[in-house]
Amino acid sequence: MVARRSDEIWHVKASCRGPQAEVFFPPPHVERKEERHERENAAKAICDSCPVRRPCLDYAIRIREPHGIWGGLNEMERKQLLDRRAG
């Protein structure tokens, strides 16, 4: 058995695991702006107390994840963070 590095298994400690995971990604149907804000705020509230928030965000930025809430940031917020880092 190959041992995994701790930075590769951060997700097993993530607060978003389980049935609440659905709030982290848009639904398959069109979502109203207010509904999206409510869903994203619910996801971000889970991220607020997550023990692996930083590794999650680092991962999403590293792979340029185009969807969902990762490390407490949505797609646009991650893009803005990348833009600030590049500028």
Secondary structure as GFF3:
##gff-version 3
##sequence-region A 1 87
A	DSSP	three_ten_helix	6	8	.	.	.	ID=ss1
A	DSSP	three_ten_helix	10	13	.	.	.	ID=ss2
A	DSSP	three_ten_helix	19	24	.	.	.	ID=ss3
A	DSSP	alpha_helix	33	48	.	.	.	ID=ss4
A	DSSP	alpha_helix	53	63	.	.	.	ID=ss5
A	DSSP	alpha_helix	75	86	.	.	.	ID=ss6
###
